[in-house]
């Protein structure tokens, strides 16, 4: 039987358990070193990368700039693999409290907008909705609210949640006052 993994992505078992080289344990170690990361991700074993994905969020909470950058890249990469959605959810939750650069905020905002534009709202998108208001640009907010109106009849609950989230943010109030 063909693949039945990864939800709508309909991947084979092998595809679903395959991990891009940069997100393998060795790939993450190399990226951490090149970024000057100091947080110990403590990996071992054949699925050590899954532990490392989760530990990236711990590194974010420890204010490790390399972990923050890797988490942004991981979310942007958007590959589908076993546990990748859970890891993205955990990273997004941690990033909400992190000190992000303007570039990182912009990249995340654009990424979330692209997901909304393509209708790609996997389970972790609910956590993205909690992070997005803290990183969204005025331009992306306007576009997201335009897209929300198109969802009003097809997805009324999601429409309401999206509009509420993007219009009740303190930074939005500051944008309007400026």
N, C-alpha and C positions, 0 to 999 in steps of 0.2 A: 504494500500500500504506500502511496506517495506520502509526503509530509503532512503532518497535522500538528505542527508545533509553531509557536510564535503567533497565535491568534490569526488575525486576518492576513498575516504574512505567509502563512501556509508553508513553513519550512520543513525540510527533512530533519530527522533526529540529528544527523551529523551537522547540518547547517546551524541548527539551533544551539548546539554545544560547541561550535567553532567560535573562536574569539580572535578578532583582529590582532595582529602582532603587537601593535602599540598598547593594547589593553591586556596582554598576557602579563604574568608576574615580572618577567624579565624586561618587557617593554616599559612597564610602569617604573621599575627601578631605574632604567636608563633615562626616562623623562624626568624623574625626580632629581637625578644627579645633574642633568643638564640645566635644570631650573634652580639648582642650589638648595633643594629641599632638605630639611633637617629632621622631619618627623619620621619615626620608625614605623613603617607599615607592617612589619613582621609577617612575612609570607613564608609558607612552606607547603610542600605537597603538590599533587597534580592539579588541584583546583585552588591553589593559593591566590590566584588572581581575584577570585570572588571575595576572599577575606580582605584583600587589599582594596577592592572597590569599596567595601563597607568602611574600612579603616581610613579611607580618604576623607570621609565625613568627620571622623574623629580628628584628623589633622586640620581640617577646616576650623573646627571648634578650638583647636590649639593655636590658631592664627598662623599656620604655616602657609606662606604665600604660594609655594609650589603645589601644595594640596588644593588650594583654592583654584589655581590655574588649571590643574589637571581635572578637577571636577567640572569646571566650565567647559573644557574640551570634551570631556566624557558626555556631558549633556548635549553639546553641539553635534558630536559624532553620530549619535542616534542609531547606533547599530542594535540589532535585535539578537539577543542571545539569552540563554538561561541566566536568570538573576539580574540581567542588566536593567530592567525596569525597576526592580526593587532598589538597586543601587542608585539609580538616577533619582528616585523618590527621596532616598535618605540624603543624598548630596544636596538636592534642592532645599530640603528642610534646613540643613546646616548652613547653606549659603545665605539664607535669609538673614542670619545674624553676622555674616562675615563683612569685612572691609573689602569691598570690591573696587577695582579701578574703574574709571569711566569707560575704558575700552571693554572690560569684562561686562559691565552693565549693558553697554550697547549691544554686544554680541549676544547676550542672553535675551535681551528684549527683542532683537531681530529674529532670533531663533524661535521664540515663543510665538511671535507674529506669523512666521512662516508655517508653524504647526497649525495655527488657527486657520490660516488661508487655505491650507491643503486638507483641513478637516481631520488631521491626524491627532486625535485626542485619546491617547492611551491612558491607562490608569494613573500614570505619574503626572498627567496634565493637571489633575486637581491640586497637586503640590506645587506645580508651576504657577498656578493661579494665586497661590499665597506669596510666592517670590516675585512674580512679575510686577506688581505695583511698586515694589521697592527699587526696581531697575528700569522701568519703562520710560521711554522718551515721550515727550508731548506728541510728536509726529506718529509714533507707533501707537500711542493711546488713541488718537483720533481714528487711525485706520482700524484698530481693533474694535472700537465702538461702532464704526461703519459696518464691519463684518458682523458684529453682534446683531444689528438690526435685520440682517439677512437671515439670521437664525431664529428670529422671534417666533415664527409660525412652526418651523420644523423641530426646533429644540427649545421650547419655551423655558424650561427649568435651567438649562445651560445658559440661555440668553440672559435670564434674570441674574444668575450667579456671576456671569462675566461682567455685566453692566454694574452690578453692585460692587464687585471687587475693584473695577477700574475707575469708579467714580467716588468711592468712599475713602480713598487713600489720602493720607496727609500730604504727600508730595504733590498730589493733584491739586489740592487746595492751595498750596504754595505756588504752583504753576499759574493758577487763575489769578492770584493776587499780584503776581509779578508783572 
